[in-house]
Amino acid sequence: MAKSNKNAGPEARLPKGFQDTPAEDIRATARMLATIRDTYERYGFEPLETPAIEYTDALGKFLPDQERPNAGVFSFQDEDEQWLSLRYDLTAPLARYVAENFERLPKPFRRYAVGPVWRNEKPGPGRFRQFMQFDADTVGTDNIAADAEICMLAADTMEALGIKPGDYVIKVNDRKILDGVLETIELAGEDNANRRLTVLRAVDKLDRLGEAAVRDLLGRGRIDDSGDFTQGAGLSGEQSDYVLAVVTGALGRREGDAGPRLRLNATLAAGFEELDAIEKLVRASGFGEERIRIDPSVVRGLEYYTGPVFEAELSFPVKNEDGQVVRFGSVGGGGRYDGLVERFLGSKVPATGFSIGVSRLQTALAALNRDKRAAADGPVVVLVMDKAELPRYQRMAQSLRQAGIRAEIYLGSAGMKAQMKYADKRGAPCVVIQGSNERAKGEIEIKDLVAGAKAAATIKDAKEWRSSRPAQFSIPEANLIAAVRDLLARQED
């Protein structure tokens, strides 16, 4: 029987709903963010950073969950017993910033922001409590051209990242349409605010859960796969039928439309007028329906949206870890929120914006480009063949660094075989080798690990490996920098 270790420390475990990010993912994300940032800058948006923590009352009724300060967000009290919360998105902090600096800001105010946000919600597969968003917002104008521009920005961003039209689409709807529908089924007024929000959140899950599950959420409620029960909106069967008919596009709105038509009211008419204006503007700028499309199923689950709403959806198929073909679906969204800044100032300050889910989009890009990733991301590794020559190896690494090439020497105490394994684990593009024989000739051996890995797939036995020494070549020591640069350039091609 094993003895218990009385001196054992705490268990090394990651909190549920959080994840560690390795170097290769950090670098891939950094490249993606640079592309998004460049696109946003070309549209004239300026960067802004706000703190991760806000006073909870600044989030107010727009918390992603219901009434309690710590429901849906991570909250705590400071020494003055005031509630503070980790931001759940980048929009609420923007509204606070605009209200606090309103007089000195240009109007419209155009900003972009990137950073982590936190949700105190039940984690699940692909659903984390901390994730990164990248937002662009225009604050201080009710011009529908601002909403059309956000749609164009989203489309151009997808294409700048290498996603072709047909593999993505920016879907557009207007919240006034669903508001008008809820008025029609007698769900208007402050007394029904919570039920309306439940309807919005239910419909927002249509793509993910399907029509049957959403019908349950519109009605009495739903038990999910884990056995948890989610309370529904309490709509009647007739009310649920009408809501689903609208969001699935089953009802027409114009004279001559086939089949049943919507019961129009002023709110619905205003929503359709805004959608028609957006469609006219984006088409005039060369964005066809394969890039930006009107779609009645787009809702967005947060309560603060007041007009047009948008979603960036990826449609290209990929295989998951089980070999099943899946689609990524939405990787970003947003809309118009004309009441968020008004909460602070008491006067209307219209705004519209778009937010990218960075982690989800990066996962999609990795799947899309899986067969294109050839170059290694790690540093060049200088192997230590003779510990007495450590200064020489250090000088080699330093010369590479001074030439702008990432490089390190092996700092362990193992032999060559283990050093090669280390370089593989580091993702090194190549290793630099100089033993006594090479040193006597004034030469260096360079082994291209990327080309070597490809060659290894065709080599049948160890004898052939030793005789061919794939992707390994000798150079004069003075040519080290030029040879490594040439090798790295070949790997990038």
Secondary structure, 3 states (H helix, E strand, C coil): CCCCCCCCCCCCCCCCCCCCCCHHHHHHHHHHHHHHHHHHHHCCCEECCCCCEEEHHHHHHHCCCCCCCCCECCEEECCCCCEEEECCCCHHHHHHHHHHCHHHCCCCEEEEEEEEEECECCCECCECCEEEEEEEEEECCCCHHHHHHHHHHHHHHHHHCCCCECCEEEEEEEHHHHHHHHHHCCCCCHHHHHHHHHHHHHHCCHHHHCHHHHHHHHCCEEECCCCCEEECCCCCHHHHHHHHHHHCCCCECCCCCCCCECCCCHHHHHHHHHHHHHHHHHHHCCCCCCCEEECCCCCCCCCCCCCEEEEEEEEEEEECCCCCEEEEEEEEEEEECCCCCHHHHCCCCCEEEEEEEHHHHHHHHHHHCHHHCCCCCCCEEECCCCHHHHHHHHHHHHHHHHCCCCEEECCCCCCHHHHHHHHHHHCCCEEEECCHHHHHHCEEEEEEHHHHHHHHCCCCCHHHHHHHCCCEEEEEHHHHHHHHHHHHHHHHC
